[in-house]
Amino acid sequence: MSKWKKISLIIIGILIFIALFFTKIVAYVIQGAEQEQGETDLRFSEISTEFTHQSDFVAGLPFMALSTIDIDNDGIDEVFVGGGIGQQDGLQKYVNNALVSIPSEGWFDKAEDDPTYGASSIDANNDGLVDLFVARSSGIYFYENTGTGFTGKKIDFPLDKKSMPLSVSFGDINNDGAVDLYVSNYIRPEYVEGETIFNQEYGGISNLLLNNGDNTFTDITKSSGVYEQHNTFTAVFVDLNNNGLSDLVVAQDTGFVRIFKNNGDLTFENITLPVTYSYPMGIAVSDYNNDGLMDLYFSNVGKTLPDFLVVGDLREDQTLNKDYILLENQGDFNFKDTALENNAAKYGFGWGLVSYDFNNDTLADYLITQNYIRFPAVEHLDLYPGNLLQQYEENSFKPVEEVAGIGNKHFGVTTVVSDFNQDGWPDAVIGNLNGKLRAFINNGGTRHWLKVAFKDETHSIGALVTLTMVDGQTYTNQFYTSEGLGSDQTSDVFFGLGNQTEIKSVKVSYQSGRAVNIDSPQVDSTIDLSDY
């Protein structure tokens, strides 16, 4: 090799080193330093999948649908995956420790320019088969499970011409057994004027749809008191004061966290919250401090972007909060943001997130999908792995995703959780924009657990599950749907029990007033409520 060739190779090597170093510096400046990983015995094993999402970041919005759905009533969830522009939707089934595609040609046909952004599953016609509602740029679609496939129809409702559905959430706001819908809408790309507009009426107009009893719907958005013109990512119906009524929680872009209290007469009250202007995107629900009340965790832009890029039209007297928000439910619709004090505030640009006790130690954890796709050349940076925030004593959190083996350095946007191998330990599927669907099996451990398997039907919505141990300790969970972002989780309710082995009772209180009491169930077992 000639002297000049050696010198050329050295120069090239130096330039590559400088480029990589500069990339790391840019990533650090934009994204901030990552926290050290906490100690954990959680371990996940990745399994193969057969779906790769296609996304057009110019023509479409950066969202994709994921929903668990037990289409064949065998107790093991399948996964519905929304296709992007030029891509049909798909179904994945857990077989031999892998997710494989189910032939579904003709079941969910859609136009090439119609991306699927959100989906949720429920038995909407009470025939014992779980159906699917899908949010697309063109509207909301209802797909009825026939037992041999799905037949679909578009839902007729007054969708504002500038509004585009991103997700669909389920509730039963009048306890009539018919599923009601909240459709979270965003502004259509052709009407976009900016991405940081706070102080004017701008964006999509979401819809609250009351079921007429036959899966046709009446729009009650204005009469119910939940009308707002504001870009909205997602919503969750959850009973926040344990009174048997589904309240509405909404995550608005360039806006606020909203909680609307269900008054029981088809009207809602907008609750004053300890929050300021922010970018809440995903919603996770759990009783993270085990006090019997459901708490709420919201992703945000976090530490990723500097203030000048996201402050938008806010005035000097208006406060911007970029941190994640953890609203601790203190009863009677009083909430406190405890994210900062519990190390749950300062993380990267977050999308969908869910809450489960992944290590079965009685404390709820959070699994978050992350990354920011709008920044120029961001795909060349060191992308976030997402965060699995494990909860420790005194309600503090630490990230453990790298140690646990569930890191995801792709454009993660949404997640669903189920127990695919039926071992009582929650597994996870992560949806990546313009990338491979990734599935992770929880390797489990020696701690004990209990699962309550609900029928995935309207009557289950808002049902409160109270588990009482022999020493008097109680744990609470609830059947709610549409947690995350454009997603819907398993209909199984999980309880981690740690080293405890004796359960005194389980009580399931339905919103209809019906109650089921089960004495002395065995740990490490599943209670199938279809037997009661």
C-alpha positions as CSV (number, residue, x, y, z in Angstrom):
1,M,0.0,0.0,0.0
2,S,1.4,3.4,-1.0
3,K,2.2,6.1,1.5
4,W,-0.5,8.4,0.1
5,K,-3.1,5.7,0.2
6,K,-2.3,5.0,3.9
7,I,-2.6,8.8,4.6
8,S,-5.9,8.9,2.7
9,L,-7.3,6.0,4.8
10,I,-6.2,7.7,8.0
11,I,-7.8,10.9,7.0
12,I,-11.0,9.1,6.1
13,G,-11.0,7.3,9.4
14,I,-10.5,10.6,11.3
15,L,-13.4,12.1,9.4
16,I,-15.6,9.2,10.2
17,F,-14.6,9.4,13.9
18,I,-15.4,13.2,13.9
19,A,-18.8,12.6,12.2
20,L,-19.7,9.9,14.7
21,F,-18.5,12.1,17.6
22,F,-20.5,15.1,16.3
23,T,-23.6,12.9,15.9
24,K,-23.2,11.8,19.5
25,I,-22.8,15.4,20.6
26,V,-25.9,16.5,18.6
27,A,-27.9,13.6,20.1
28,Y,-26.8,14.6,23.6
29,V,-27.7,18.2,23.1
30,I,-31.1,17.4,21.6
31,Q,-32.0,14.4,23.7
32,G,-30.1,15.0,26.9
33,A,-28.2,12.4,29.0
34,E,-29.8,9.0,29.7
35,Q,-30.3,7.9,33.3
36,E,-28.3,4.9,34.6
37,Q,-30.2,1.7,34.6
38,G,-31.7,0.4,37.8
39,E,-31.3,-3.0,39.3
40,T,-33.9,-5.6,38.2
41,D,-34.4,-9.3,37.8
42,L,-36.8,-8.7,34.9
43,R,-35.7,-10.4,31.7
44,F,-37.5,-10.4,28.3
45,S,-36.8,-12.6,25.2
46,E,-37.6,-11.3,21.8
47,I,-39.7,-13.5,19.5
48,S,-40.1,-13.2,15.7
49,T,-43.1,-11.4,14.1
50,E,-44.3,-11.1,10.5
51,F,-45.4,-7.5,10.1
52,T,-43.4,-4.5,9.1
53,H,-45.1,-1.1,9.2
54,Q,-44.9,1.3,6.3
55,S,-45.2,5.0,7.0
56,D,-45.1,8.1,4.9
57,F,-44.0,10.9,7.3
58,V,-45.0,13.6,4.8
59,A,-48.4,12.4,3.6
60,G,-49.5,10.9,6.9
61,L,-49.3,11.5,10.7
62,P,-46.8,9.5,12.8
63,F,-49.3,7.0,14.3
64,M,-50.2,3.3,14.0
65,A,-52.8,1.1,15.5
66,L,-52.2,-1.9,17.8
67,S,-55.0,-3.9,19.5
68,T,-55.1,-7.2,21.3
69,I,-58.2,-9.2,20.3
70,D,-59.1,-12.8,21.1
71,I,-60.8,-13.5,17.7
72,D,-61.3,-17.3,18.3
73,N,-62.2,-17.3,22.1
74,D,-59.3,-19.6,23.0
75,G,-58.1,-17.3,25.8
76,I,-55.0,-16.2,23.9
77,D,-55.0,-12.8,22.3
78,E,-54.2,-12.1,18.7
79,V,-52.8,-8.7,17.7
80,F,-54.4,-6.4,15.1
81,V,-51.8,-4.1,13.4
82,G,-52.8,-1.1,11.4
83,G,-51.2,-0.6,8.1
84,G,-49.8,2.7,6.8
85,I,-50.3,4.4,3.5
86,G,-50.2,1.8,0.7
87,Q,-50.4,-1.0,3.2
88,Q,-53.3,-3.2,4.4
89,D,-54.0,-4.0,8.1
90,G,-52.9,-7.3,9.5
91,L,-53.4,-9.9,12.3
92,Q,-50.7,-11.7,14.2
93,K,-51.3,-14.9,16.2
94,Y,-49.0,-16.4,18.9
95,V,-47.9,-19.8,17.7
96,N,-44.8,-21.8,18.8
97,N,-43.3,-18.8,20.6
98,A,-43.6,-16.5,17.6
99,L,-46.2,-14.1,16.2
100,V,-47.3,-15.2,12.7
101,S,-49.6,-13.7,10.2
102,I,-53.2,-14.8,10.0
103,P,-54.6,-14.8,6.4
104,S,-57.1,-11.9,6.5
105,E,-57.6,-10.9,2.9
106,G,-60.8,-9.0,2.4
107,W,-61.5,-8.6,6.1
108,F,-60.1,-5.1,6.6
109,D,-59.8,-3.7,3.1
110,K,-59.1,0.0,2.8
111,A,-57.9,2.5,0.3
112,E,-54.2,2.9,-0.4
113,D,-54.1,6.4,0.9
114,D,-56.0,5.7,4.1
115,P,-53.6,4.9,7.0
116,T,-54.9,3.2,10.1
117,Y,-54.1,5.2,13.2
118,G,-56.0,3.5,16.1
119,A,-58.0,0.4,17.0
120,S,-59.9,-1.0,20.0
121,S,-61.7,-4.3,20.5
122,I,-64.8,-5.3,22.3
123,D,-67.9,-7.5,21.8
124,A,-70.2,-4.7,20.6
125,N,-73.2,-6.8,19.7
126,N,-73.2,-9.3,22.6
127,D,-72.9,-12.4,20.5
128,G,-69.9,-13.8,22.3
129,L,-67.4,-12.8,19.6
130,V,-65.0,-9.9,20.0
131,D,-65.4,-7.1,17.4
132,L,-63.1,-4.3,16.3
133,F,-63.4,-0.5,15.9
134,V,-60.7,1.1,13.7
135,A,-59.7,4.8,13.3
136,R,-58.5,5.8,9.9
137,S,-57.9,9.1,8.2
138,S,-61.2,8.6,6.4
139,G,-63.3,7.9,9.5
140,I,-64.3,5.2,12.1
141,Y,-65.0,1.7,11.0
142,F,-66.8,-1.1,12.8
143,Y,-65.7,-4.7,12.0
144,E,-68.0,-7.4,13.2
145,N,-66.5,-10.8,14.1
146,T,-68.5,-13.5,12.2
147,G,-66.6,-16.4,13.6
148,T,-65.0,-17.0,10.3
149,G,-63.7,-13.5,9.6
150,F,-64.8,-9.9,9.8
151,T,-67.3,-7.8,7.9
152,G,-67.0,-4.0,8.1
153,K,-68.9,-0.8,7.8
154,K,-68.1,2.9,8.2
155,I,-69.7,4.5,11.3
156,D,-72.0,7.5,10.4
157,F,-71.3,10.5,12.6
158,P,-70.8,14.2,12.1
159,L,-67.0,14.3,11.6
160,D,-65.8,17.9,11.2
161,K,-64.3,18.4,7.7
162,K,-60.9,19.5,9.1
163,S,-60.8,16.7,11.6
164,M,-59.1,13.2,11.3
165,P,-59.6,10.3,13.7
166,L,-56.5,9.1,15.5
167,S,-58.0,6.8,18.1
168,V,-61.3,5.4,19.4
169,S,-62.0,4.8,23.1
170,F,-64.8,2.8,24.8
171,G,-67.1,3.6,27.6
172,D,-70.6,2.9,28.8
173,I,-71.5,6.3,30.1
174,N,-75.1,5.6,30.8
175,N,-74.7,1.9,31.9
176,D,-77.1,0.6,29.3
177,G,-74.8,-2.2,28.1
178,A,-74.2,-0.6,24.7
179,V,-70.6,0.6,24.0
180,D,-70.2,4.4,23.6
181,L,-67.3,6.0,21.8
182,Y,-65.0,8.9,22.2
183,V,-63.2,9.6,18.9
184,S,-60.0,11.6,19.4
185,N,-59.5,13.8,16.3
186,Y,-56.5,15.7,14.9
187,I,-56.4,18.4,12.3
188,R,-56.0,17.1,8.7
189,P,-52.6,17.7,7.2
190,E,-54.0,20.0,4.5
191,Y,-55.3,22.4,7.1
192,V,-52.2,22.5,9.3
193,E,-51.0,26.0,10.2
194,G,-48.4,25.0,12.8
195,E,-47.5,22.4,15.4
196,T,-47.1,24.7,18.5
197,I,-50.4,26.7,18.6
198,F,-51.8,27.0,22.1
199,N,-53.7,30.2,22.3
200,Q,-56.3,30.0,19.6
201,E,-59.1,27.6,18.6
202,Y,-57.2,25.4,16.3
203,G,-57.1,21.7,15.5
204,G,-59.5,18.8,15.3
205,I,-62.9,18.5,17.1
206,S,-63.3,15.2,18.9
207,N,-66.6,13.4,19.2
208,L,-68.5,11.8,22.0
209,L,-70.9,9.3,20.5
210,L,-73.8,7.7,22.4
211,N,-74.8,4.2,21.2
212,N,-78.4,4.0,20.2
213,G,-78.5,0.4,21.2
214,D,-77.8,-1.0,17.8
215,N,-74.2,0.2,17.1
216,T,-75.5,3.4,15.4
217,F,-74.6,6.5,17.3
218,T,-75.8,10.0,18.3
219,D,-73.3,12.7,18.7
220,I,-73.6,14.3,22.2
221,T,-70.3,16.2,22.2
222,K,-71.8,19.6,22.8
223,S,-74.7,18.7,25.0
224,S,-72.5,16.6,27.2
225,G,-70.0,19.4,28.0
226,V,-66.9,17.8,26.4
227,Y,-66.8,19.9,23.2
228,E,-63.4,21.5,22.4
229,Q,-61.6,22.4,19.3
230,H,-58.1,21.1,20.0
231,N,-55.9,18.4,18.5
232,T,-56.3,15.3,20.6
233,F,-54.2,12.1,20.6
234,T,-56.2,9.7,22.7
235,A,-58.6,9.2,25.6
236,V,-59.5,6.6,28.3
237,F,-62.8,6.0,30.1
238,V,-62.0,5.0,33.7
239,D,-63.9,5.3,37.0
240,L,-61.8,7.7,39.0
241,N,-63.9,7.8,42.2
242,N,-65.2,4.3,42.3
243,N,-68.9,5.3,42.0
244,G,-69.8,3.1,39.1
245,L,-69.6,5.8,36.4
246,S,-67.1,6.0,33.6
247,D,-65.2,9.3,33.7
248,L,-63.3,10.6,30.6
249,V,-59.6,11.3,30.5
250,V,-58.2,13.1,27.4
251,A,-54.7,13.9,26.2
252,Q,-54.5,17.0,24.0
253,D,-51.6,18.0,21.9
254,T,-50.3,21.6,22.5
255,G,-52.8,21.8,25.3
256,F,-53.8,20.2,28.6
257,V,-54.5,17.0,30.3
258,R,-58.3,16.9,30.7
259,I,-60.5,15.0,33.1
260,F,-64.2,15.1,32.6
261,K,-66.3,13.8,35.6
262,N,-69.3,11.8,34.6
263,N,-72.4,13.3,36.3
264,G,-74.5,10.3,35.5
265,D,-77.0,12.3,33.3
266,L,-75.1,12.3,30.0
267,T,-73.2,15.4,31.1
268,F,-69.6,15.8,32.2
269,E,-67.8,18.3,34.4
270,N,-64.4,19.6,33.4
271,I,-62.2,19.1,36.5
272,T,-59.6,21.6,37.5
273,L,-56.2,19.9,37.6
274,P,-52.7,20.9,38.8
275,V,-51.3,21.0,35.2
276,T,-50.1,23.7,32.8
277,Y,-49.6,23.8,29.1
278,S,-47.9,20.7,27.7
279,Y,-47.9,18.1,25.0
280,P,-49.5,15.1,26.6
281,M,-49.7,12.2,24.2
282,G,-50.2,8.7,25.6
283,I,-52.2,7.7,28.7
284,A,-51.4,4.9,31.2
285,V,-53.8,3.9,34.0
286,S,-53.0,2.0,37.2
287,D,-53.2,2.3,41.0
288,Y,-49.5,2.9,41.3
289,N,-49.5,3.6,45.0
290,N,-52.0,0.8,46.0
291,D,-54.5,3.2,47.7
292,G,-57.6,1.8,45.9
293,L,-57.8,4.7,43.4
294,M,-56.7,4.8,39.7
295,D,-53.8,7.1,38.9
296,L,-52.9,8.5,35.5
297,Y,-49.5,8.9,33.7
298,F,-49.0,10.9,30.6
299,S,-46.1,11.0,28.2
300,N,-44.8,14.4,27.0
301,V,-42.0,15.9,24.8
302,G,-39.8,15.5,27.8
303,K,-36.1,16.6,27.6
304,T,-35.8,16.0,23.9
305,L,-36.6,19.4,22.4
306,P,-35.4,22.8,23.7
307,D,-38.0,25.3,24.9
308,F,-37.7,27.6,21.8
309,L,-38.9,24.8,19.5
310,V,-42.0,24.0,21.6
311,V,-43.0,27.1,23.4
312,G,-45.0,28.2,20.4
313,D,-47.4,31.2,21.0
314,L,-47.4,30.9,24.8
315,R,-47.0,34.3,26.5
316,E,-44.5,35.0,29.3
317,D,-47.2,34.6,31.9
318,Q,-48.1,31.1,30.6
319,T,-46.1,28.1,31.8
320,L,-44.9,25.3,29.6
321,N,-44.3,21.9,31.1
322,K,-42.3,19.4,29.0
323,D,-42.1,16.8,31.8
324,Y,-44.1,13.6,31.9
325,I,-47.1,14.0,34.2
326,L,-48.1,11.5,36.9
327,L,-51.5,12.5,38.4
328,E,-51.8,10.8,41.7
329,N,-55.5,10.3,42.5
330,Q,-56.1,11.6,46.1
331,G,-59.9,11.1,46.1
332,D,-62.9,13.3,45.3
333,F,-61.3,14.3,41.9
334,N,-58.3,15.9,43.6
335,F,-55.0,15.1,41.9
336,K,-51.3,15.8,42.6
337,D,-48.5,15.7,40.0
338,T,-45.9,13.4,41.6
339,A,-43.8,12.7,38.5
340,L,-40.8,14.8,39.5
341,E,-40.6,13.6,43.1
342,N,-40.8,10.0,42.0
343,N,-38.3,10.2,39.1
344,A,-41.0,9.7,36.5
345,A,-40.8,13.2,34.9
346,K,-37.6,13.7,32.8
347,Y,-37.5,11.2,30.0
348,G,-37.3,11.4,26.2
349,F,-40.0,12.4,23.7
350,G,-42.8,9.9,24.6
351,W,-45.7,8.4,22.6
352,G,-47.8,5.5,23.8
353,L,-47.3,4.1,27.3
354,V,-48.9,1.4,29.5
355,S,-48.9,0.4,33.1
356,Y,-48.5,-3.2,34.4
357,D,-46.7,-4.9,37.2
358,F,-44.2,-6.5,34.9
359,N,-42.1,-8.1,37.7
360,N,-45.1,-9.1,39.9
361,D,-43.8,-7.4,43.0
362,T,-47.2,-5.6,43.8
363,L,-46.0,-2.3,42.3
364,A,-47.1,-1.0,39.0
365,D,-44.4,-0.2,36.4
366,Y,-44.6,1.8,33.1
367,L,-43.5,0.8,29.6
368,I,-43.0,3.8,27.3
369,T,-42.4,4.0,23.5
370,Q,-40.2,7.0,22.5
371,N,-38.5,8.9,19.7
372,Y,-39.0,12.1,17.8
373,I,-39.4,11.8,14.0
374,R,-39.9,15.4,12.8
375,F,-36.4,16.7,13.5
376,P,-34.2,16.7,10.3
377,A,-31.9,13.6,10.0
378,V,-33.1,12.3,13.4
379,E,-32.9,8.8,12.0
380,H,-29.1,9.1,12.0
381,L,-29.0,9.9,15.8
382,D,-28.7,7.4,18.6
383,L,-32.4,6.8,19.1
384,Y,-34.0,6.3,22.4
385,P,-34.5,2.7,23.5
386,G,-37.9,3.6,25.1
387,N,-38.2,3.2,28.8
388,L,-39.4,0.4,31.1
389,L,-39.7,2.3,34.4
390,Q,-39.6,-0.2,37.3
391,Q,-41.2,1.0,40.5
392,Y,-39.3,0.6,43.7
393,E,-40.2,1.1,47.4
394,E,-41.6,4.5,48.2
395,N,-43.0,4.9,44.7
396,S,-39.7,5.8,43.0
397,F,-39.0,4.8,39.5
398,K,-35.8,3.9,37.5
399,P,-35.4,2.8,33.9
400,V,-34.5,-0.9,33.4
401,E,-35.2,-1.5,29.7
402,E,-31.6,-2.2,28.6
403,V,-30.9,-4.6,31.5
404,A,-34.3,-6.3,31.1
405,G,-33.8,-6.8,27.3
406,I,-36.8,-4.8,26.1
407,G,-35.0,-1.8,24.6
408,N,-36.3,-0.6,21.3
409,K,-34.0,1.9,19.4
410,H,-36.6,2.4,16.6
411,F,-39.4,4.9,16.1
412,G,-41.6,3.3,18.7
413,V,-45.0,4.8,18.9
414,T,-47.4,2.3,20.7
415,T,-47.5,-0.8,22.8
416,V,-49.9,-3.6,23.7
417,V,-49.6,-6.0,26.6
418,S,-50.9,-9.5,26.9
419,D,-50.0,-12.9,28.4
420,F,-49.3,-14.9,25.2
421,N,-47.7,-17.9,26.9
422,Q,-50.2,-17.9,29.8
423,D,-47.7,-17.9,32.6
424,G,-49.1,-15.0,34.5
425,W,-46.2,-12.6,33.5
426,P,-47.2,-9.7,31.2
427,D,-45.6,-9.8,27.7
428,A,-45.4,-6.8,25.3
429,V,-45.6,-6.0,21.6
430,I,-44.1,-2.7,20.4
431,G,-45.3,-0.9,17.2
432,N,-42.5,0.9,15.3
433,L,-43.3,3.4,12.6
434,N,-42.0,2.4,9.3
435,G,-40.3,-0.6,11.0
436,K,-40.6,-4.1,12.3
437,L,-43.2,-5.1,14.8
438,R,-41.3,-6.3,17.9
439,A,-42.6,-8.8,20.5
440,F,-41.1,-9.6,23.9
441,I,-41.9,-12.6,26.1
442,N,-41.5,-11.9,29.9
443,N,-39.2,-14.7,31.2
444,G,-40.9,-14.5,34.6
445,G,-39.5,-15.5,38.0
446,T,-40.5,-16.9,41.4
447,R,-43.0,-14.2,42.5
448,H,-46.7,-15.0,42.7
449,W,-49.6,-13.6,40.7
450,L,-53.3,-13.7,40.0
451,K,-55.1,-13.0,36.8
452,V,-58.8,-12.1,36.3
453,A,-60.0,-12.9,32.8
454,F,-62.9,-10.6,31.9
455,K,-65.3,-11.1,29.0
456,D,-64.2,-8.4,26.5
457,E,-67.6,-6.9,26.4
458,T,-69.4,-3.6,27.3
459,H,-70.7,-4.9,30.6
460,S,-67.1,-5.3,31.8
461,I,-66.1,-1.6,31.3
462,G,-65.4,0.1,34.6
463,A,-65.6,-3.1,36.6
464,L,-63.6,-2.7,39.8
465,V,-61.6,-5.7,41.1
466,T,-60.6,-5.7,44.8
467,L,-58.2,-8.4,45.9
468,T,-57.9,-8.9,49.7
469,M,-55.0,-10.9,51.2
470,V,-55.3,-12.9,54.5
471,D,-53.4,-10.2,56.3
472,G,-55.9,-7.5,55.2
473,Q,-53.8,-5.9,52.5
474,T,-55.9,-5.0,49.5
475,Y,-55.0,-4.4,45.9
476,T,-57.3,-2.7,43.3
477,N,-57.5,-2.8,39.5
478,Q,-60.1,-2.0,37.0
479,F,-61.3,-3.1,33.5
480,Y,-60.7,-0.2,31.2
481,T,-60.0,-0.1,27.5
482,S,-58.0,1.9,25.0
483,E,-55.0,2.5,27.2
484,G,-51.8,3.7,25.5
485,L,-52.0,5.5,22.2
486,G,-54.2,4.3,19.3
487,S,-54.1,0.9,21.1
488,D,-56.1,-1.5,23.3
489,Q,-54.8,-3.9,25.8
490,T,-55.7,-7.4,26.9
491,S,-59.0,-8.0,28.7
492,D,-57.1,-9.8,31.5
493,V,-56.6,-7.9,34.7
494,F,-53.2,-8.7,36.4
495,F,-52.2,-8.7,40.1
496,G,-48.6,-9.2,41.1
497,L,-48.4,-10.7,44.6
498,G,-44.7,-10.8,45.4
499,N,-44.0,-13.5,47.9
500,Q,-47.5,-13.6,49.3
501,T,-49.3,-17.0,48.9
502,E,-52.7,-16.7,50.6
503,I,-55.6,-14.7,49.1
504,K,-58.7,-14.2,51.2
505,S,-61.1,-13.0,48.5
506,V,-61.6,-11.3,45.2
507,K,-64.6,-9.0,44.6
508,V,-65.6,-7.8,41.2
509,S,-68.0,-4.9,41.2
510,Y,-69.7,-4.1,37.9
511,Q,-71.1,-0.7,37.0
512,S,-74.5,-2.3,36.6
513,G,-74.5,-3.0,40.3
514,R,-73.8,-6.7,39.9
515,A,-71.0,-8.1,42.1
516,V,-69.1,-11.4,42.0
517,N,-67.3,-12.7,45.2
518,I,-64.7,-15.4,45.1
519,D,-63.3,-16.8,48.3
520,S,-59.7,-18.1,48.7
521,P,-58.6,-18.3,45.1
522,Q,-55.2,-20.0,44.5
523,V,-52.2,-17.8,43.7
524,D,-50.6,-18.4,40.3
525,S,-54.0,-19.0,38.7
526,T,-56.5,-17.4,36.4
527,I,-60.1,-16.6,37.4
528,D,-62.3,-16.9,34.3
529,L,-65.3,-14.6,34.9
530,S,-67.2,-16.4,32.2
531,D,-67.7,-19.1,34.8
532,Y,-69.5,-16.7,37.2
